[in-house]
Amino acid sequence: MANLNEKTIIGSDELKKYFVFEKDKLVLQDKHGKQNIYYFIIFKSLSTHKMTVTSYSRYLLIDLINLKPNTVNYHAKIVVSFLNYVFIEKYKEYKLNDITNLKIQHGEEFLRDYASGKINGKKSDSTIITTKKILNRFYYFLYREYKNKMKYISERDFQTIKFSKRRYKRNNYSSYIEYSDLFKVVLPGYIPPKRIKSISINLFRIILKYYEINHPNLVLAICFQAFGGLRAGEVCNITQSKLNWSKGGNEFKNFTVDLREKIKIRDDAVDVGSIKKPRIQAIHPLFLETFKVVYKRHMKMIKNTPNKYNALFLNSRGDAITYQSYSKIFKNAIKNIMQTLNDKDDYESMSELNILMSGKIGTHVFRHFFTQQLVASNLIRSSAELAYWRGDSNLNSSTVYLANSYYVDENIKDMQHKMMKLILDV
């Protein structure tokens, strides 16, 4: 243990009996009588009381140079606790003898034990959140300090999205929020965020426009959910042979997708997603005109794209897209849309941003959007009919008949045109 260098500790199971990380401070007075306080992180022998100033002190002296002494002292306290945890308390488990072998997992486990009270007793949620921010910053310091030498931490781990949550107060905005960090930690008082179940037509248009630019191959996919009430897994199972539409003159009379059974859709036999309610699902007449435009664009786009199973939605390798990939793309899309809304800095964008920040959101929101629009249209005559259009349950033949004999009168045609203008802006 005598041979200490800037980043290496030689460990043993008896470490905590003989060695410890501590914080220390040096107070210097300048010629004007002003006191300057400097904090250090030292490694100390408990038997000889000899100590070595570690290179982690650079975090306090350089990274935090503009912070108040009390704040630096608090950072030092957390970092010392963390170093003792990973190098000494957990040595038997981690076998960590070089900081370049540090993992994000180690930080998560420290924060878990810190939050539960195993380290330094019970704490408030705000204290835990502050500690997590400090540990994020310390990890980033280590990455920069030992760049290209950290074996399990890379630059992409620190690619976070930052933006402010603006509240209109005269002409000023307040409150800064940072989304995404290295660690996933459940606070003792944690209440799971509610799921967002309501988005406006305007926000749907924003999402649709993003997909048109960045994921044109999936525009029809989200329309199957928003205009037909399909679940994400069901969308991923669609093949061209499962589609059926009929025309009356030059107009779509109805459009259905056959979801009665799962079929093989990839050579590797990967399950692309589940079909919760086997059925034949129709696109509601309210959305039919809009759906027709999107459908024709999609079929033209994939016309010369080979796929032996005729899957309707493909990934970049030409295989049927899976539910997991589809959901991941949506999650990243929402992150980017939130950043764009934040940058626009207008009232409407801030309103939509606040909706997206109010809870968790997944592709299921399109199904909720579908239900919203149906209910608002006053076209649904019973709960059983709504259940049919949503694919909620197997209904008797008389209810199913509603889909096949739905009379598209002038009122619905007018609503179709208005819906298409609202969504596609045409």
MIFIPA-444845 format. One line per field, with one value per residue (C-alpha): residue in one letter; x negated, y, z. Coordinates in Angstrom, 3 decimals. Layout:
REM MIFIPA-444845
type	[A/...]
u	[X/...]
v	[Y/...]
w	[Z/...]
END
This chain:
REM MIFIPA-444845
type	[M/A/N/L/N/E/K/T/I/I/G/S/D/E/L/K/K/Y/F/V/F/E/K/D/K/L/V/L/Q/D/K/H/G/K/Q/N/I/Y/Y/F/I/I/F/K/S/L/S/T/H/K/M/T/V/T/S/Y/S/R/Y/L/L/I/D/L/I/N/L/K/P/N/T/V/N/Y/H/A/K/I/V/V/S/F/L/N/Y/V/F/I/E/K/Y/K/E/Y/K/L/N/D/I/T/N/L/K/I/Q/H/G/E/E/F/L/R/D/Y/A/S/G/K/I/N/G/K/K/S/D/S/T/I/I/T/T/K/K/I/L/N/R/F/Y/Y/F/L/Y/R/E/Y/K/N/K/M/K/Y/I/S/E/R/D/F/Q/T/I/K/F/S/K/R/R/Y/K/R/N/N/Y/S/S/Y/I/E/Y/S/D/L/F/K/V/V/L/P/G/Y/I/P/P/K/R/I/K/S/I/S/I/N/L/F/R/I/I/L/K/Y/Y/E/I/N/H/P/N/L/V/L/A/I/C/F/Q/A/F/G/G/L/R/A/G/E/V/C/N/I/T/Q/S/K/L/N/W/S/K/G/G/N/E/F/K/N/F/T/V/D/L/R/E/K/I/K/I/R/D/D/A/V/D/V/G/S/I/K/K/P/R/I/Q/A/I/H/P/L/F/L/E/T/F/K/V/V/Y/K/R/H/M/K/M/I/K/N/T/P/N/K/Y/N/A/L/F/L/N/S/R/G/D/A/I/T/Y/Q/S/Y/S/K/I/F/K/N/A/I/K/N/I/M/Q/T/L/N/D/K/D/D/Y/E/S/M/S/E/L/N/I/L/M/S/G/K/I/G/T/H/V/F/R/H/F/F/T/Q/Q/L/V/A/S/N/L/I/R/S/S/A/E/L/A/Y/W/R/G/D/S/N/L/N/S/S/T/V/Y/L/A/N/S/Y/Y/V/D/E/N/I/K/D/M/Q/H/K/M/M/K/L/I/L/D/V]
u	[0.000/-3.008/-3.416/-0.564/-0.373/2.168/4.793/3.951/4.726/3.431/6.286/6.734/9.621/8.220/8.184/10.662/8.627/5.585/6.471/9.089/9.816/10.388/10.844/8.426/8.170/5.521/6.269/3.981/4.175/3.206/1.491/4.855/5.881/8.367/8.554/8.488/9.623/8.408/9.746/7.868/8.678/6.051/5.314/4.298/2.679/4.549/1.532/-1.219/0.999/-1.015/1.015/0.789/2.615/4.425/4.978/8.725/7.957/7.787/11.568/11.914/9.101/9.713/13.173/14.864/12.634/15.528/17.720/18.013/15.848/18.883/20.042/16.570/16.478/19.777/18.469/15.347/17.492/19.475/16.430/14.559/17.561/17.749/14.021/14.134/17.151/15.736/12.097/12.453/15.978/16.690/13.187/14.019/16.859/15.483/11.752/11.214/7.554/7.418/9.811/9.766/11.763/14.592/18.070/21.343/22.793/20.506/21.970/25.520/24.902/23.317/26.322/28.705/27.049/26.779/30.493/31.545/29.636/26.945/24.384/24.554/28.155/31.507/31.625/34.150/34.896/33.333/30.071/30.001/30.650/27.831/25.474/26.387/25.537/22.195/21.370/22.290/19.912/17.143/17.503/17.209/14.071/12.582/13.437/11.664/8.752/8.029/9.414/9.131/8.020/11.400/12.321/16.060/16.944/17.025/17.976/21.401/22.331/22.284/24.397/27.272/30.031/30.279/32.990/34.906/38.482/39.813/42.618/43.831/43.243/43.226/40.543/38.324/37.984/36.950/35.942/33.308/33.813/31.324/32.705/30.749/27.799/25.515/27.407/30.841/31.722/35.122/35.655/37.236/40.219/40.455/43.900/43.910/44.675/48.084/48.427/49.328/52.645/53.624/51.888/53.305/53.751/50.996/48.566/49.522/48.724/45.327/44.543/45.804/43.652/40.592/41.204/41.729/38.249/36.336/38.269/40.470/40.668/42.647/45.114/47.774/46.984/47.919/50.978/52.155/52.096/53.549/56.212/56.907/56.198/53.621/51.115/47.403/46.783/49.723/48.328/45.009/46.839/48.493/47.646/48.932/51.009/52.930/54.278/57.655/59.352/62.284/63.204/66.462/65.788/62.453/62.712/61.698/64.863/63.119/59.673/58.950/55.931/56.126/54.740/56.364/53.094/49.351/47.259/43.534/42.213/38.409/35.817/34.291/37.709/37.422/40.811/41.568/44.402/47.659/51.212/53.282/56.720/56.832/59.293/59.859/59.361/60.792/59.612/62.376/64.118/63.198/59.542/59.989/59.186/56.056/55.009/55.365/52.804/50.273/50.874/50.295/47.065/45.808/46.623/44.868/41.821/41.463/42.407/38.870/37.785/37.402/38.675/39.574/42.350/43.739/43.478/44.932/42.423/38.722/35.594/32.351/31.290/34.462/36.000/39.416/39.031/39.505/41.620/38.433/36.844/40.086/40.442/36.786/37.127/40.203/38.408/35.503/37.939/39.665/36.306/35.400/38.852/38.596/35.274/36.762/39.794/37.513/35.400/38.441/39.146/42.807/45.914/47.439/44.172/43.726/47.265/46.578/43.206/44.840/47.222/44.301/42.513/45.542/45.053/43.917/44.890/44.828/46.286/49.522/50.269/51.345/54.040/55.233/55.157/57.334/59.866/59.846/60.681/63.433/65.141/64.790/66.324/69.657/69.729/69.610/73.046/72.196/69.386/69.551/68.895/65.961/64.591/64.824/62.912/60.263/59.989/60.704/62.764/64.453/67.961/70.968/71.633/74.126/71.448/68.884/71.456/71.198/67.752/68.831/72.042/70.964/72.716/70.285/72.705/71.904/71.333/68.609/67.107/66.883/65.226/62.814/61.704/61.299/59.308/56.986/56.412/55.695/53.243/51.617/52.168/53.444]
v	[0.000/2.287/2.462/4.845/6.638/9.051/6.488/3.105/1.565/-1.926/-3.556/-6.303/-7.713/-5.970/-2.531/-0.814/-1.788/0.037/2.656/5.296/8.169/11.467/15.118/17.703/21.442/24.114/27.692/30.411/34.110/36.590/39.941/41.662/39.335/37.394/33.688/31.219/27.679/24.736/21.199/17.995/14.290/12.253/8.550/7.835/4.938/4.348/2.624/5.106/8.170/8.869/10.399/10.977/13.731/11.996/13.267/13.310/16.612/18.140/17.748/20.082/22.478/22.833/21.573/23.400/26.459/28.914/27.372/28.553/26.759/25.210/23.739/22.372/20.879/19.087/17.716/16.498/14.731/12.855/11.941/10.627/8.523/7.155/6.328/4.502/2.580/1.369/0.849/-0.340/-1.298/-3.134/-4.323/-7.980/-7.720/-5.242/-6.087/-2.504/-1.525/1.008/3.894/3.165/-0.005/2.003/1.218/3.134/0.175/1.017/4.511/3.173/0.736/3.453/5.708/2.837/2.184/5.933/6.421/3.463/4.829/2.129/4.892/7.731/7.115/8.339/11.324/13.507/13.034/16.430/15.357/12.154/14.096/16.527/13.622/12.033/15.280/15.449/11.861/12.558/15.494/13.487/10.704/13.274/14.634/11.109/10.593/13.828/13.232/9.724/10.123/7.027/5.018/4.516/0.988/1.064/4.743/6.545/9.944/8.745/8.072/11.830/12.864/14.394/16.717/19.919/22.553/24.966/24.678/28.128/29.776/33.118/35.711/39.087/38.548/36.292/32.533/30.506/27.017/24.837/21.146/18.547/15.338/12.120/11.166/8.211/6.655/5.132/5.437/4.991/7.513/6.312/8.629/7.888/7.967/6.609/9.404/9.275/8.172/10.845/9.839/12.996/14.900/17.657/17.461/20.060/17.887/14.875/16.937/17.852/14.178/13.218/15.895/14.676/11.144/12.375/13.914/11.387/8.095/8.231/4.418/4.591/7.405/4.889/2.828/5.620/6.363/2.766/3.490/6.996/6.264/2.580/2.179/-0.594/-1.463/-1.138/-4.906/-5.344/-2.717/-4.586/-7.769/-6.237/-7.636/-6.361/-9.512/-8.666/-5.400/-5.097/-2.026/-1.278/1.802/3.528/5.582/7.306/7.155/4.594/2.989/1.028/-0.215/-3.190/-5.076/-8.776/-9.400/-12.778/-14.694/-14.204/-15.457/-15.833/-12.478/-12.775/-15.410/-15.305/-16.064/-13.083/-12.193/-8.689/-8.110/-9.488/-9.308/-8.754/-9.152/-11.305/-9.568/-7.805/-4.128/-1.296/2.276/4.541/6.601/9.814/9.208/7.377/10.274/11.200/7.555/7.105/9.852/8.388/4.816/5.683/7.511/4.530/1.960/4.090/4.379/0.612/-0.432/-1.443/-2.597/-6.396/-8.389/-12.062/-11.806/-8.521/-6.948/-3.459/-1.862/-2.618/-1.727/-0.482/-4.084/-4.824/-7.050/-6.540/-4.002/-5.255/-3.718/-2.919/-1.029/0.763/1.908/2.991/5.123/6.782/7.459/9.147/11.076/12.526/13.581/15.426/16.979/18.260/19.880/21.506/22.810/24.256/26.045/27.657/29.705/30.603/30.099/27.288/25.339/25.751/24.463/21.327/20.885/21.050/18.269/16.054/16.843/15.981/12.198/9.078/8.691/5.698/4.741/3.829/7.560/7.256/4.808/7.295/10.031/7.826/7.379/11.112/12.078/9.476/10.596/14.285/13.659/12.491/9.728/6.882/5.642/3.187/1.903/-1.393/0.451/2.291/-1.039/-2.418/0.450/0.201/-3.586/-3.990/-7.181/-9.700/-8.407/-10.073/-9.957/-7.111/-4.819/-5.927/-5.148/-1.477/-1.322/-2.856/-0.880/2.494/5.140/7.901/10.826/14.442/15.253/12.608/13.679/17.227/15.954/13.828/16.912/18.945/16.145/15.853/19.615/19.615/16.720/16.966/20.704/20.187]
w	[0.000/0.299/-3.454/-4.230/-7.537/-8.961/-9.922/-8.447/-5.076/-4.256/-2.390/0.168/2.193/5.283/3.675/5.958/9.015/7.775/5.180/4.517/2.163/3.939/3.076/4.389/4.072/3.960/5.001/3.643/4.337/1.649/2.224/2.589/5.395/3.303/4.029/1.135/1.873/-0.216/0.102/-0.712/-0.897/0.888/1.321/4.895/6.738/10.003/11.554/10.698/10.077/6.960/4.177/0.477/-1.406/-4.254/-7.769/-7.031/-5.289/-8.762/-8.915/-5.916/-6.815/-10.551/-11.474/-8.600/-8.519/-8.859/-6.163/-2.571/0.043/1.758/-1.559/-2.319/1.180/0.516/-2.803/-0.975/1.617/-1.063/-3.164/-0.110/0.867/-2.680/-2.880/0.447/-0.807/-4.133/-3.120/0.476/1.576/-1.667/-2.506/-1.909/-4.436/-6.976/-6.761/-7.865/-7.655/-10.465/-11.061/-14.799/-14.053/-12.487/-13.845/-13.889/-11.971/-9.030/-8.840/-9.044/-6.194/-4.070/-4.629/-3.906/-0.533/0.089/-0.634/1.527/4.531/4.624/4.126/6.686/7.710/6.428/4.059/2.284/-1.408/-2.171/-0.492/-2.555/-5.773/-4.937/-4.245/-7.563/-9.375/-7.583/-8.522/-12.150/-12.152/-10.498/-13.078/-15.849/-14.191/-14.124/-17.779/-18.736/-16.353/-17.650/-21.148/-23.339/-20.294/-18.604/-19.692/-18.979/-19.367/-22.707/-24.071/-25.211/-21.579/-20.996/-23.987/-22.078/-23.217/-21.217/-21.396/-19.236/-18.110/-18.785/-16.884/-18.168/-15.456/-17.144/-19.773/-17.697/-17.527/-14.553/-13.470/-15.088/-15.673/-16.857/-18.301/-18.444/-16.251/-15.635/-12.761/-12.283/-8.624/-6.971/-4.180/-0.897/-1.442/-5.150/-6.750/-10.317/-12.797/-14.355/-17.943/-20.445/-21.952/-23.775/-26.558/-28.731/-32.488/-32.733/-30.764/-32.867/-35.977/-34.523/-33.884/-37.336/-38.986/-37.072/-38.333/-41.905/-41.810/-39.701/-39.946/-43.070/-43.024/-39.766/-40.473/-41.500/-38.393/-35.991/-38.144/-37.713/-33.988/-34.137/-36.774/-36.099/-32.391/-32.954/-30.267/-31.073/-31.166/-33.530/-35.894/-36.083/-37.169/-40.239/-43.674/-47.002/-47.456/-44.277/-45.666/-47.334/-48.708/-50.963/-52.943/-53.741/-56.856/-56.266/-52.487/-49.883/-48.594/-45.859/-44.883/-42.634/-41.326/-40.469/-36.983/-36.406/-36.199/-35.927/-38.816/-39.374/-40.440/-40.030/-40.961/-37.470/-35.932/-33.579/-32.086/-33.352/-30.884/-29.553/-30.855/-27.742/-29.338/-32.508/-34.849/-38.128/-37.339/-39.432/-39.780/-38.513/-41.252/-39.429/-40.315/-43.608/-45.928/-43.970/-43.717/-47.483/-48.152/-45.711/-46.910/-50.586/-49.743/-47.769/-50.446/-53.053/-50.779/-50.195/-53.722/-54.643/-51.174/-51.153/-48.181/-48.559/-45.954/-47.334/-43.882/-43.960/-41.582/-41.895/-39.963/-41.534/-42.294/-44.226/-41.517/-39.962/-37.172/-33.612/-30.870/-28.920/-31.833/-32.650/-29.030/-28.788/-31.918/-30.415/-27.131/-28.934/-31.131/-28.066/-26.581/-29.772/-30.089/-26.508/-27.345/-30.462/-28.562/-25.907/-28.512/-30.178/-27.067/-27.784/-25.673/-27.757/-27.862/-24.111/-23.544/-25.593/-23.883/-20.453/-21.502/-22.544/-19.278/-17.140/-17.149/-18.980/-22.608/-24.941/-28.298/-26.493/-26.452/-30.114/-29.084/-26.480/-29.137/-31.345/-28.529/-27.739/-31.296/-31.630/-28.434/-29.350/-32.795/-31.287/-33.900/-31.389/-30.406/-27.627/-25.438/-27.328/-30.577/-29.049/-27.798/-31.327/-32.906/-30.206/-30.515/-26.825/-26.953/-29.212/-29.888/-31.458/-35.184/-34.942/-33.491/-36.048/-38.725/-37.803/-39.376/-42.659/-43.118/-41.752/-43.813/-44.775/-44.945/-45.770/-42.091/-41.795/-45.129/-43.814/-40.632/-42.699/-44.633/-41.449/-39.792/-42.800/-42.822/-39.094/-39.263/-42.693/-43.198/-46.761]
END
